[in-house]
Amino acid sequence: MAWLITADVFRAVAIGAAVGGALGMGSTKYIQSLLYQVSSKEPHIIALPLLAILAIMVLAMLPALSRALRIDPAETLRSE
């Protein structure tokens, strides 16, 4: 059960990261105009938002994961 929740959250974040990364790479000219003497392709400029998104993903997943770990699958199947 925990694996299903983790995989579902990871899938949603991966799709969002792919779309966001594509849009971010497409807007490099605009980003460079906003940043003073910083290239938009520097590794830490790309890594910091990625790490923030991963941390938020873990924090958002914890309540659902803890609830899934407390549920007995056999009990759930009997009630349905």
N, C-alpha and C positions, 0 to 999 in steps of 0.2 A: 504494500500500500504506500509506504514512504517513497519507494522508487517511482511510482506513478506520479506522485505530486512533484517530486524533484524533476523528473523528466518533463512534465508539463510546463513547469515554471521555466526551466532552462530553454525549452523550445520557444516559448513566447519571447524570452529575452534575446535569444539568438536571432530570431526574425527581426525584432526591433533594432538590435545592434547592427545587423546587416543593412537594413534600410537607412538607419541613422548614419552609419559609416559611409554609405554611398552618397548620401546627401551632404555629409560633412566634407568628403573629398571633392565633391562637385562645387562646393562653395569656398574653396581655398583662397581665391582672389578676395572675396569679401572678408574672410577672416583675417587675412594679412593686412587689410586696410584698417581693421580694428586694433590690431596688436602692434605696439611700437617696438621695432627692432627684434621681433620674434617671428621666426618662420612657422607657418602653420603645419609644416611637416616634421617638426622636431618630435622625437620620440616621447618626451614627457608631456607634450601638449596633447598627444593622442592617448597616452597611457593613463593619465589622471582621470579623465571622464570615464574611461573603461573600468578602472578600479572602483570608482564611485558607483557606477551602475551595478557592478557585481556585488558590492557591499549592500546596496539597497535591495538587490534581488534576494540575498541571503536573509536579510532582516524581514522582508515581506513574506518569505517562504516559511519562516520559523513557526508562526502560529498554526498554519495549516498542517505542517509536518508534525508538530507535537500533538495535535488533535488526531491525526491519522495513526500515530503510534499508540495512542491510548485506546483506540477502538479495536475490539476483537472481531476479526473477519467472520468467524463462524456465527457469532451473535448477530451481526449485521445481516448475513444471509438468511438466518432463521426468521428475522423480523419482516423480511420482504417476502 
